[in-house]
Amino acid sequence: MHLSMTLTRKMARKLALVGLAAAVVMGLVPPGLAQTQSTGLPLPRFVSLRAGEVNMRTGPGVQYPVEWVYRRRQLPMEVIAEYGTWRKVRDWQGTQGWIHQSMLTGKRTFVITSTVRNLRRKPDANSSTEARAEAGAVGEIRSCAKGEGWCQVEIGRYGGWLRRVDFWGVYQNEKIE
């Protein structure tokens, strides 16, 4: 019985791998999902663009066409899948595509998502305003306490506090130090 169970498990593993490969080839499973954690880092996670010009492609490789060209260094992206040295990312407007890992950095940044927002001196809506940030402004996240509604940020030479709901680039209960 032990021998038949071992053979059955081995056959089941082989069949599962063959089935996954067939699904990828037939286009039923995107190639990025077939190999989702090549780095061992958590998915999804936030990163930012390393350069002032970055190509987003339709697939994980230079043979795929460029769909978008980003011209905004430090723009935040959310990594949602990995395939070798390629990362499937989503931008703050929901656009998805593939970017080579060399064009991404682990630096935590954010983008203001809607109307003008006030950078506060303290994490309090009644605190004085340090600066005003327009929609589309990109800055760096300095810290966010888990379970708190505010994050300490920096936009250019201005530092202060923003509510998590006022920008994109951090998860609801994420802690950043």
C-alpha positions as a Python dict, from the first residue, in 0.01 Angstrom:
ca = {
    (1, 'M'): (0, 0, 0),
    (2, 'H'): (286, 240, 81),
    (3, 'L'): (439, 187, -264),
    (4, 'S'): (109, 250, -443),
    (5, 'M'): (49, 570, -241),
    (6, 'T'): (397, 695, -330),
    (7, 'L'): (340, 624, -698),
    (8, 'T'): (-2, 787, -684),
    (9, 'R'): (139, 1102, -524),
    (10, 'K'): (421, 1119, -777),
    (11, 'M'): (174, 1074, -1061),
    (12, 'A'): (-56, 1339, -914),
    (13, 'R'): (232, 1588, -892),
    (14, 'K'): (338, 1518, -1250),
    (15, 'L'): (-20, 1550, -1375),
    (16, 'A'): (-61, 1880, -1188),
    (17, 'L'): (259, 2018, -1345),
    (18, 'V'): (156, 1900, -1691),
    (19, 'G'): (-189, 2052, -1641),
    (20, 'L'): (-43, 2386, -1529),
    (21, 'A'): (197, 2392, -1823),
    (22, 'A'): (-88, 2315, -2064),
    (23, 'A'): (-302, 2589, -1909),
    (24, 'V'): (-19, 2841, -1952),
    (25, 'V'): (41, 2737, -2313),
    (26, 'M'): (-331, 2755, -2392),
    (27, 'G'): (-351, 3100, -2231),
    (28, 'L'): (-587, 2992, -1954),
    (29, 'V'): (-335, 3093, -1686),
    (30, 'P'): (-123, 3405, -1741),
    (31, 'P'): (248, 3315, -1737),
    (32, 'G'): (307, 3543, -1437),
    (33, 'L'): (78, 3332, -1223),
    (34, 'A'): (258, 3011, -1306),
    (35, 'Q'): (566, 3138, -1123),
    (36, 'T'): (430, 3386, -871),
    (37, 'Q'): (698, 3413, -605),
    (38, 'S'): (1042, 3387, -760),
    (39, 'T'): (1188, 3640, -511),
    (40, 'G'): (1012, 3510, -203),
    (41, 'L'): (891, 3864, -129),
    (42, 'P'): (523, 3906, -46),
    (43, 'L'): (266, 3960, -319),
    (44, 'P'): (114, 4206, -362),
    (45, 'R'): (364, 4474, -250),
    (46, 'F'): (442, 4835, -335),
    (47, 'V'): (757, 4950, -518),
    (48, 'S'): (845, 5262, -717),
    (49, 'L'): (995, 5343, -1056),
    (50, 'R'): (1374, 5375, -1048),
    (51, 'A'): (1418, 5585, -1363),
    (52, 'G'): (1260, 5884, -1531),
    (53, 'E'): (1155, 5673, -1829),
    (54, 'V'): (1024, 5318, -1783),
    (55, 'N'): (855, 5089, -2035),
    (56, 'M'): (551, 4884, -1938),
    (57, 'R'): (509, 4583, -2165),
    (58, 'T'): (216, 4355, -2244),
    (59, 'G'): (411, 4047, -2128),
    (60, 'P'): (719, 3943, -1929),
    (61, 'G'): (998, 3995, -2184),
    (62, 'V'): (1149, 4235, -2435),
    (63, 'Q'): (975, 4044, -2716),
    (64, 'Y'): (642, 4185, -2593),
    (65, 'P'): (533, 4529, -2718),
    (66, 'V'): (561, 4840, -2503),
    (67, 'E'): (212, 4942, -2395),
    (68, 'W'): (298, 5247, -2181),
    (69, 'V'): (603, 5463, -2120),
    (70, 'Y'): (613, 5614, -1771),
    (71, 'R'): (808, 5938, -1740),
    (72, 'R'): (779, 5989, -1368),
    (73, 'R'): (1065, 5871, -1146),
    (74, 'Q'): (949, 5736, -807),
    (75, 'L'): (591, 5678, -921),
    (76, 'P'): (449, 5402, -697),
    (77, 'M'): (355, 5067, -850),
    (78, 'E'): (197, 4759, -696),
    (79, 'V'): (367, 4429, -782),
    (80, 'I'): (94, 4170, -830),
    (81, 'A'): (292, 3885, -992),
    (82, 'E'): (649, 3780, -1077),
    (83, 'Y'): (796, 3586, -1365),
    (84, 'G'): (1173, 3549, -1354),
    (85, 'T'): (1317, 3903, -1364),
    (86, 'W'): (986, 4058, -1470),
    (87, 'R'): (720, 4207, -1242),
    (88, 'K'): (355, 4241, -1329),
    (89, 'V'): (252, 4574, -1181),
    (90, 'R'): (-55, 4790, -1142),
    (91, 'D'): (-41, 5170, -1133),
    (92, 'W'): (-262, 5400, -927),
    (93, 'Q'): (-516, 5423, -1210),
    (94, 'G'): (-548, 5045, -1245),
    (95, 'T'): (-333, 4999, -1558),
    (96, 'Q'): (-149, 4664, -1551),
    (97, 'G'): (156, 4542, -1737),
    (98, 'W'): (509, 4404, -1705),
    (99, 'I'): (822, 4595, -1601),
    (100, 'H'): (1175, 4458, -1566),
    (101, 'Q'): (1294, 4438, -1204),
    (102, 'S'): (1594, 4665, -1278),
    (103, 'M'): (1351, 4953, -1338),
    (104, 'L'): (1192, 4915, -993),
    (105, 'T'): (1311, 5000, -643),
    (106, 'G'): (1184, 4913, -298),
    (107, 'K'): (1165, 5282, -205),
    (108, 'R'): (817, 5356, -71),
    (109, 'T'): (643, 5640, -243),
    (110, 'F'): (286, 5760, -290),
    (111, 'V'): (72, 5961, -528),
    (112, 'I'): (-210, 6200, -435),
    (113, 'T'): (-520, 6049, -592),
    (114, 'S'): (-789, 6312, -595),
    (115, 'T'): (-818, 6680, -512),
    (116, 'V'): (-568, 6909, -337),
    (117, 'R'): (-466, 6767, 2),
    (118, 'N'): (-315, 6942, 303),
    (119, 'L'): (9, 6816, 453),
    (120, 'R'): (-48, 6859, 826),
    (121, 'R'): (211, 6951, 1089),
    (122, 'K'): (76, 6673, 1316),
    (123, 'P'): (-138, 6362, 1252),
    (124, 'D'): (-457, 6554, 1327),
    (125, 'A'): (-716, 6706, 1092),
    (126, 'N'): (-715, 7024, 1303),
    (127, 'S'): (-336, 7066, 1287),
    (128, 'S'): (-190, 7352, 1085),
    (129, 'T'): (-108, 7305, 716),
    (130, 'E'): (258, 7269, 617),
    (131, 'A'): (192, 7255, 242),
    (132, 'R'): (-79, 7173, -12),
    (133, 'A'): (-36, 6884, -256),
    (134, 'E'): (-223, 6864, -585),
    (135, 'A'): (-365, 6550, -740),
    (136, 'G'): (-86, 6354, -908),
    (137, 'A'): (186, 6483, -674),
    (138, 'V'): (440, 6212, -585),
    (139, 'G'): (625, 6193, -253),
    (140, 'E'): (808, 5958, -17),
    (141, 'I'): (650, 5771, 272),
    (142, 'R'): (855, 5812, 592),
    (143, 'S'): (638, 5610, 831),
    (144, 'C'): (292, 5468, 886),
    (145, 'A'): (186, 5311, 1214),
    (146, 'K'): (-21, 4994, 1186),
    (147, 'G'): (-386, 5065, 1246),
    (148, 'E'): (-339, 5443, 1236),
    (149, 'G'): (-510, 5658, 977),
    (150, 'W'): (-209, 5888, 919),
    (151, 'C'): (133, 5853, 755),
    (152, 'Q'): (436, 6078, 781),
    (153, 'V'): (537, 6183, 429),
    (154, 'E'): (764, 6412, 234),
    (155, 'I'): (696, 6589, -94),
    (156, 'G'): (1003, 6770, -220),
    (157, 'R'): (1129, 6988, 64),
    (158, 'Y'): (799, 6972, 255),
    (159, 'G'): (728, 6718, 525),
    (160, 'G'): (411, 6648, 717),
    (161, 'W'): (125, 6409, 772),
    (162, 'L'): (-140, 6279, 531),
    (163, 'R'): (-438, 6054, 591),
    (164, 'R'): (-401, 5712, 425),
    (165, 'V'): (-723, 5767, 232),
    (166, 'D'): (-575, 6075, 60),
    (167, 'F'): (-311, 5888, -141),
    (168, 'W'): (-223, 5559, -311),
    (169, 'G'): (86, 5358, -219),
    (170, 'V'): (20, 5197, 120),
    (171, 'Y'): (-214, 4923, 239),
    (172, 'Q'): (-487, 4994, 492),
    (173, 'N'): (-319, 4837, 797),
    (174, 'E'): (41, 4832, 675),
    (175, 'K'): (322, 4941, 904),
    (176, 'I'): (612, 5133, 747),
    (177, 'E'): (913, 5239, 951),
}
